[in-house]
Amino acid sequence: MGLSLIWFLIIGIVAGFIAGKLTKGSGFGVVGDLAVGVLGSLVGGFLFNLLGIAAYSLIGQLIMAVVGAVILLWLIGTIRRRG
């Protein structure tokens, strides 16, 4: 259980970094993007599960986390612009 949590955090951090680079200008700095990456990996897992897509490999899980983090960054950026 502990090792899977560590991998989850590592994948989330890498996904946050990649998502921050993909969404230039709408990120929250390094630490914020990394936190969003961890949360985004949860969002990506939820969305992929709804679509019936499973990611078993490390690359698949990273792609899923990046997609979730990009969507989360987009949602947060949209909400920030409205407020």
SVG drawing of the C-alpha trace seen along z (x, -y; Angstrom):
<svg xmlns="http://www.w3.org/2000/svg" viewBox="-19 -38 27 41">
<polyline fill="none" stroke="black" stroke-width="0.4" points="0.0,0.0 2.8,-2.4 4.7,-1.9 1.5,-2.5 0.9,-5.7 4.4,-6.9 4.0,-6.0 0.6,-7.8 2.3,-11.0 5.2,-10.7 2.9,-10.3 0.8,-13.2 3.8,-15.5 5.1,-14.7 1.6,-15.1 1.3,-18.5 4.6,-19.6 3.6,-18.5 0.2,-20.0 1.7,-23.3 3.9,-23.4 1.0,-22.5 -1.2,-25.2 1.3,-28.1 0.1,-31.2 -2.7,-29.5 -0.6,-27.6 -0.1,-28.3 3.7,-28.1 5.7,-25.0 4.3,-24.0 0.7,-24.8 1.0,-22.9 2.4,-19.9 -0.5,-20.0 -2.9,-20.3 -1.2,-17.4 -1.9,-15.1 -5.5,-16.2 -5.7,-16.0 -4.6,-12.4 -7.7,-11.7 -9.8,-13.6 -8.3,-11.8 -8.8,-8.4 -12.5,-9.3 -13.1,-10.5 -11.3,-7.6 -13.3,-5.2 -16.5,-6.9 -15.5,-6.3 -14.6,-2.7 -10.9,-3.3 -8.3,-1.5 -4.7,-2.5 -2.5,0.3 1.0,-0.8 3.0,-3.6 2.8,-5.6 -1.0,-5.0 -1.4,-6.2 0.8,-9.2 -1.3,-10.1 -4.5,-9.7 -3.1,-12.0 -1.9,-14.6 -5.3,-14.7 -7.0,-15.1 -4.5,-17.8 -5.0,-19.8 -8.8,-19.6 -8.5,-20.7 -6.1,-23.6 -8.6,-24.7 -11.5,-24.5 -9.7,-26.5 -8.5,-29.1 -12.0,-29.5 -13.4,-30.0 -10.6,-32.5 -11.3,-34.6 -15.0,-34.8 -14.4,-35.9"/>
</svg>
